[in-house]
Amino acid sequence: MAETIIVGVDGSETAQRAAERAARIASNMDAELVVVTAHTSDNTEVVKIGTDTWILDDAEQAGKVAEQCAAGLRITEPTAKITATAAHGKPQEVLVAEAERLNATLIVVGNVGMKGLGRVLGSVATSVAHAAPCDVYIVKTVK
């Protein structure tokens, strides 16, 4: 049975660092990497500017963030099997739910919010570590 690794991204530089580490781990383990982005609203807006019409959709934008990250990782780790997805909800809840749904063996997150005020208020990494159905690897993305 192939193993599955989940990594959460949000378009930030620190999330990209965690994703790069997750891709290396997936490549070394011959595991599938699923790049996940959460979106907390299901808003869709139609914006008209002159004769142009733009449709702005939160779910679509989140999917693009995940796919952009996955595309870059496929270049740096060409032997890894990497997919991308987006789901509605808070990041920590989405990561845990995806890990449960896919029977993942590892969730990779960055350490943003684990210091200072973030320690008091809570971080995605802390929440995931407490609720995950599998191992959690916390990448030191912030010193």
C-alpha positions in Angstrom: 0.0 0.0 0.0 1.4 3.4 -1.0 1.8 6.0 1.7 0.3 9.4 1.5 1.7 12.6 2.9 -0.3 15.8 3.3 1.1 19.3 3.3 -0.8 22.5 3.9 0.0 25.6 1.9 -1.3 29.2 1.7 0.9 30.9 -0.8 3.4 32.1 1.8 7.1 31.7 1.7 7.1 29.7 4.9 4.4 27.3 3.6 6.5 26.9 0.5 9.5 25.8 2.7 7.3 23.2 4.4 6.1 22.0 1.1 9.6 21.6 -0.3 10.5 19.5 2.8 7.4 17.4 2.3 8.2 16.8 -1.3 11.7 15.6 -0.4 10.3 13.3 2.2 7.6 12.0 -0.2 10.3 11.4 -2.9 12.5 9.5 -0.5 9.7 7.4 0.8 8.1 6.8 -2.7 4.9 8.2 -1.2 2.2 10.4 -2.8 2.2 14.0 -1.7 -1.1 15.9 -1.5 -0.7 19.7 -1.4 -3.8 21.1 0.4 -5.1 24.7 0.6 -8.0 25.7 2.8 -10.5 28.4 2.1 -12.8 29.6 4.8 -15.5 31.1 2.6 -17.3 30.0 -0.5 -17.7 33.5 -2.0 -18.2 34.0 -5.7 -18.2 37.5 -7.0 -18.8 38.8 -10.5 -16.8 42.0 -11.2 -17.5 44.0 -14.4 -14.9 46.5 -15.6 -15.9 48.1 -18.9 -16.6 45.3 -21.2 -14.7 42.7 -19.2 -16.3 40.4 -16.7 -14.3 38.7 -14.0 -15.5 35.9 -11.8 -13.7 35.7 -8.5 -14.2 32.5 -6.6 -12.6 31.6 -3.2 -12.5 27.9 -3.9 -11.0 28.3 -7.3 -8.4 30.7 -6.0 -7.4 28.2 -3.2 -7.2 25.5 -5.8 -4.8 27.6 -7.9 -2.6 28.3 -4.9 -2.3 24.5 -4.2 -1.7 23.7 -7.9 0.9 26.4 -8.3 2.8 25.0 -5.3 2.4 21.5 -6.6 3.7 22.5 -10.1 6.8 23.9 -8.6 7.4 20.9 -6.5 7.1 18.6 -9.5 10.0 20.4 -11.0 12.3 20.2 -8.0 11.2 16.6 -7.1 10.4 15.1 -10.6 10.1 11.5 -9.3 7.5 12.3 -6.6 3.8 11.8 -7.3 2.3 15.2 -6.3 -1.4 16.2 -6.5 -3.2 19.3 -5.3 -6.5 20.0 -3.8 -8.5 22.7 -1.9 -11.2 22.3 0.7 -13.5 24.5 2.7 -12.8 25.1 6.3 -10.1 26.3 8.8 -6.6 25.1 7.8 -6.1 22.8 10.7 -9.5 21.2 10.3 -9.0 20.7 6.5 -5.5 19.1 7.0 -6.8 16.7 9.6 -9.9 15.8 7.5 -7.9 15.2 4.4 -5.4 13.0 6.4 -8.4 11.0 7.6 -10.0 10.8 4.2 -6.8 9.7 2.5 -5.6 7.5 5.3 -2.4 9.6 5.3 0.7 8.5 7.2 2.1 12.0 7.7 1.0 15.6 7.8 3.8 18.2 7.2 3.2 21.8 8.5 5.4 24.8 9.2 6.1 26.2 12.7 4.5 29.7 12.0 2.6 30.8 15.1 4.4 28.5 17.6 6.3 31.4 19.2 5.3 34.6 20.9 1.6 35.5 20.9 0.9 32.6 18.5 1.7 30.2 21.3 -1.0 31.7 23.4 -3.6 32.0 20.6 -2.7 28.7 19.0 -1.2 27.8 15.7 -2.1 25.5 12.8 0.8 23.2 13.7 -0.2 22.9 17.3 -3.9 22.2 16.4 -2.9 19.6 13.8 -0.5 17.9 16.2 -3.3 17.5 18.8 -5.9 16.3 16.3 -4.1 14.4 13.6 -4.9 10.8 12.9 -1.2 10.2 11.9 2.3 11.5 12.5 3.0 15.2 12.2 6.3 16.7 11.0 6.7 20.3 11.9 9.2 22.1 9.7 11.2 24.9 11.2 10.2 27.6 8.7 10.5 30.5 11.1 13.4 31.0 13.5 
